[in-house]
Amino acid sequence: MLLLVEVSDTTSRYDREIKLPLYARHGIAEVWLIDLDQNLVHLLRRPQDGRYTEVSVTARPGIARPDSLPDLAVDLSPLLPAA
């Protein structure tokens, strides 16, 4: 799997602490976690040794481009309330 997008509204802590390490351990190349509970977007890339080595977290996500599909641009900003 090249990209997994997960939207979390009430299970964000579980998703971050349990599921993300599982995804990394199983080699999911990139995960976008849309955390509606905290109004944050987590972009995680490059899994290694059960964790993601490139992590960014923002309340203002803007345009995201998956590493595996560099010609694709996805505007994530409408997913969170305006700051």
Secondary structure, DSSP 8 states (H G I E B T S, - for coil): ---EEEEESS-HHHIIIIIHHHHHHTT-SEEEEEETTTTEEEEEEEEETTEEEEEEEES---EE--TT-TT--EE-GGGS---
